Structures are given as structure tokens and as C-alpha cells.
Amino acid sequence: MSIVNLRYHYELAPSPNHGGPRPGTMGVVIHSTRGNTSSHYEEYAATLAWFSNPASQVSAHRVIGYDGGGAICVDDDLIAWHATDHNTRWLGVELTQPRITDPFSEAQYESLAALLKEWASAYGFPLDRAHLVAHSEINRQKSDPGPLFDWDKLMGLLEETMPDAQKAELNRIADIFAGWAKLRHGLSDYINASVGQYGVSDTLDEREGTELDGAVESLRKLAG
């Protein structure tokens, strides 16, 4: 299951470049793209195109663009191919950065911080520098995200707590989703029980109700 960031939009951009289920989660490797394109928009598009190409043999779980929005490229529970020996136990996120001299945006920091909080809650790792690492710190041949990445800014954002009003709103949305899930499960039970008895020929797939349950769980965790 992939966690959905409620503030910044994430599109689905599936990559074929991944392994099976990750056996555990130590933390997150933070990358930047450095594709030398002419703009962040082109950098974002080029990164998704590269990850979607089976010949590239690379991917990351998420890509975060300059506006804070991004893409889900590999399901959070699967192994993405972003950090060689660290792939099996580390999540990976790419921030668009066309060149090493291009600064990161406030929206990228905010979106990244929100995502890291959600991942830490889901997988149980601390939000500290032992569990949040630069690509360059685990691979001496890499230099990303580089000197312009402000670790102090990121760690400061991670220390901020969610306002009570925002927590209440998340719980309100979770209540709505929970109501939908209950209705969907009830409808599934009714229709599936009617198979054969009333001439109904097809059962109702339970996946939608299960996905709603997952959304409710994510919202509750976000609200603390």
C-alpha cells in the first residue's frame, strides 16, 4: 500500500523496475535527480520517463517536483531500485533538481517532511539522521542531494507538530471514509450472499472496501 499525501497531489506513475516485498524498513534515502534539463517541469517528466523504462533498471518509491506535488512510482511495500545494497531495507525518494546549482523549493521541503512523517509512522523508524540519509552518504560515487540541500530546514520541519484543528479535520475525513468502507463491505456481503439464490451471477470485489480501510488507517495515523 502507498500512503497518500493529502496536501500535495501525487499521481501514479508505475515503474516496472522493482523487486518483491521489502523485508523490513530501516529508513529513507534522499536523492536528487540531476538530469541537466532546462526546467524543473522537464526534469520531473524526464525522471518519470526514465523510471518507466525497463532498460534503465532504476526507480524510487516517490518523486517530488518543484511545486511539492509528485509521483508514486513503486508501491511503498516493494523494493525500489535506487540505492544498490540498501534497496532491500530502505525507501527512496527523488527530489527534482536539474543541476547541482539549482536550489530546492520550500514546497519540496514541506512535501518531503510530510511524506517522511507518514512513512515513519507506517514503518516505525525514527526521524533522525541515522535513519534519513543522503544518497552520497551510502555511496561515495554519488553526490546527491548535495550542498544545497538544507538538512537543518528538513529536520526543523520534522519537529513541527500538527495543529489540533488539522488533526480534527483529518479525523473528520477518516470518519467519512470509515462510513463508506462500512457501506461497501455491507453491500459486498449482501451481493455475495445472493449469488445463486437470486440468480446473481457475479460476486462483488472486496478490494475497494479494503482500500478504504487502508485510507482510514493512514488518516488516523496522520492525526496522531
ChimeraX attribute file (.defattr): number of C-alpha atoms within 10 A of each C-alpha:
attribute: neighborCount
match mode: 1-to-1
recipient: residues
	/A:1	11
	/A:2	17
	/A:3	18
	/A:4	16
	/A:5	18
	/A:6	13
	/A:7	11
	/A:8	19
	/A:9	15
	/A:10	20
	/A:11	14
	/A:12	13
	/A:13	17
	/A:14	17
	/A:15	23
	/A:16	18
	/A:17	21
	/A:18	22
	/A:19	13
	/A:20	10
	/A:21	14
	/A:22	16
	/A:23	11
	/A:24	13
	/A:25	19
	/A:26	18
	/A:27	25
	/A:28	24
	/A:29	24
	/A:30	23
	/A:31	25
	/A:32	23
	/A:33	21
	/A:34	20
	/A:35	18
	/A:36	14
	/A:37	16
	/A:38	10
	/A:39	15
	/A:40	20
	/A:41	14
	/A:42	14
	/A:43	23
	/A:44	25
	/A:45	13
	/A:46	17
	/A:47	18
	/A:48	21
	/A:49	13
	/A:50	16
	/A:51	22
	/A:52	19
	/A:53	14
	/A:54	13
	/A:55	10
	/A:56	12
	/A:57	16
	/A:58	19
	/A:59	29
	/A:60	29
	/A:61	25
	/A:62	27
	/A:63	27
	/A:64	26
	/A:65	24
	/A:66	22
	/A:67	17
	/A:68	21
	/A:69	18
	/A:70	25
	/A:71	21
	/A:72	22
	/A:73	26
	/A:74	27
	/A:75	19
	/A:76	21
	/A:77	17
	/A:78	20
	/A:79	26
	/A:80	33
	/A:81	23
	/A:82	25
	/A:83	22
	/A:84	11
	/A:85	11
	/A:86	19
	/A:87	20
	/A:88	21
	/A:89	19
	/A:90	25
	/A:91	30
	/A:92	26
	/A:93	27
	/A:94	27
	/A:95	28
	/A:96	33
	/A:97	27
	/A:98	21
	/A:99	17
	/A:100	18
	/A:101	11
	/A:102	14
	/A:103	16
	/A:104	19
	/A:105	17
	/A:106	14
	/A:107	16
	/A:108	21
	/A:109	23
	/A:110	18
	/A:111	23
	/A:112	26
	/A:113	21
	/A:114	18
	/A:115	21
	/A:116	22
	/A:117	18
	/A:118	19
	/A:119	22
	/A:120	17
	/A:121	16
	/A:122	16
	/A:123	14
	/A:124	12
	/A:125	18
	/A:126	16
	/A:127	19
	/A:128	11
	/A:129	12
	/A:130	11
	/A:131	16
	/A:132	20
	/A:133	19
	/A:134	21
	/A:135	24
	/A:136	17
	/A:137	14
	/A:138	14
	/A:139	14
	/A:140	8
	/A:141	9
	/A:142	13
	/A:143	16
	/A:144	22
	/A:145	25
	/A:146	16
	/A:147	11
	/A:148	12
	/A:149	19
	/A:150	13
	/A:151	15
	/A:152	9
	/A:153	13
	/A:154	17
	/A:155	16
	/A:156	10
	/A:157	16
	/A:158	19
	/A:159	11
	/A:160	9
	/A:161	9
	/A:162	11
	/A:163	9
	/A:164	10
	/A:165	10
	/A:166	12
	/A:167	18
	/A:168	12
	/A:169	13
	/A:170	21
	/A:171	19
	/A:172	14
	/A:173	16
	/A:174	21
	/A:175	15
	/A:176	12
	/A:177	20
	/A:178	19
	/A:179	15
	/A:180	16
	/A:181	21
	/A:182	14
	/A:183	13
	/A:184	20
	/A:185	20
	/A:186	13
	/A:187	15
	/A:188	18
	/A:189	14
	/A:190	13
	/A:191	15
	/A:192	18
	/A:193	13
	/A:194	15
	/A:195	14
	/A:196	10
	/A:197	9
	/A:198	9
	/A:199	8
	/A:200	12
	/A:201	11
	/A:202	11
	/A:203	14
	/A:204	15
	/A:205	12
	/A:206	14
	/A:207	11
	/A:208	15
	/A:209	21
	/A:210	14
	/A:211	13
	/A:212	20
	/A:213	19
	/A:214	18
	/A:215	21
	/A:216	22
	/A:217	16
	/A:218	22
	/A:219	24
	/A:220	17
	/A:221	16
	/A:222	20
	/A:223	17
	/A:224	12
